[in-house]
Amino acid sequence: MASHLGGLNGAPVVRVDSLVRRFGPRTILDGLSLDIEKGEFVALLGRSGSGKSTLLRALADLDDKVSGSGRLETPDKKSVVFQDARLLPWKRVLENVVLGLERPDAAERGRVALEEVGLSGRENAWPVELSGGEQQRVALARSLVRDPELLLADEPFGSLDALTRLRMHDLLRQLCARHQPAVLLVTHDVDEAVTLADRVLVLDHGAIAADIVIDVPTPREHGDRRFGEIRSKLLRHLGVETSVLPV
Amino acid sequence: MNAFSNTAAVAPGIPYTSDERGLLPPAAKPRRTGTRRRLTLGRSIPFGALIGPALLLVVWSVGSIAGVIDPRTLPAPWSVVETAIDLIAEGKLQDHLQTSAWRAAQGLVFGVLIGTTLALISGLSRLGEAIIDGPVQIKRAIPTLALIPLLMLWFGIGEGMKVTTIALAVLIPIYIQTHSSLRSIDSRYVELARTLRMGYGEFIRHVILPGALPGFFLGLRFAVTYAWLSLVVVEQVNATSGIGYMIDLARNYGQTDIIIVGLVVYALLGLVCDGIVRFFQERSLSWRRTLAD
């Protein structure tokens, strides 16, 4: 595990082969296979209980108490952004960003990362002094300061209000364009998935039910006809019947 | 709004009939905010902590002047002050105080060190918990004072026995609070530490120790009180110096005023120590936002 095969043309950063994960009698992931290319932005949709988080936790090496089988290859350099910002409340913002980062220029890199997410000047604030969106931006900075080859995000904008969420989408897109990590974004927001991702997967009963490449040019407008078609298609896979909205 | 639509329905076209002068729409009821109970505590009262004790002092003084309080039961505040001045002039109070403070400090330091170490060992490993937690809980169930006869046989009646008794009393709250605070650190932070690939040392330093700090401080506040409490007992059981001894001696001669001086000194010591702990507590836990803020 955790051996990165990058360097060769198009060698995937993540390789998942016949992954099975069980909680007691319930099989959550049922022989799931998936490759993620270098720098590819993949969104993972699925209903509650479809196994989205289980897959993400498997990729993040956070599932050592779960029984299962299968092959899993992920890079060593990977970061996780959780739904909650998960900042240590007793560490100031900058300390949170460089937490566990053992390099002489950690503080400097932390400052640069905070600047990238638009929070320079807040280095010495306590996490409780920040808004929800700001906290999540600190969490993004904490992930990016580690130069990840793989960024795992588990509904990172789920607890933010709609406006903040739109702003975070822009920010995430910019950051990914600059740092080029492969991204697996778990979400249940279809619009978010179509707006951000190169490829959207729909997970159903522990297997991939749909794998759709988003061929809409960026920046993507919700009113775009192709956007609407993909959106409807994804919703159908998720068990929601809609008519294509008139443009 | 309701009144408006009702009247409008009755007399369409004349919207403001509900107002007697026909000029204004019916005003909304002013919101009553004055009587509503706020959920915060409001602004803190300056020197609020002193109001209660000051009231007690007033009652005591008035009672003494009015002759309601027999001076043999409780001498007037001013005669207690006079006695205190005499004791200080003779140098007795300082000597006793120094002895007592030194005992309490030693007991406190040993107790806090041992309690914290035990809490960390027991909190961070299953084996440590299996070995340490049981005995500490047993010790907790035995009143410290009940151990004094045994401790006297083991350590004699010297300073060793007194410091040991205090340390044994002190380590319990430190252990209990630090251990419980450490064990209740959110598992989400543990998960975070794993995804950040923190080493065990870093994990202890950045997550465990700061996370257990609120519990440690709570334990410390109890510990300081317990230290003085045990001090009183050990000094009255068997001592030839210290505030407790001074009080015990005064009892033999029926000197109520000296007893009161001793009690006031104990109270002041307790309050000052608690204040010191709270000062450090607030400084170290400034990252928290609580109801008190």
Interface residues (C-beta under 8 A of the other chain):
Chain A: A60 D61 L62 S79 V80 F82 D84 R86 L88 P89 W90 K91 L99 G100 L101 W126 P127 V128 R142 R146
Chain B: R188 Y189 E191 L192 A193 R194 T195 L196 R197 M198 G199 E202 H206 V207 P210 G211 L213 L285 S286 W287 R288 R289
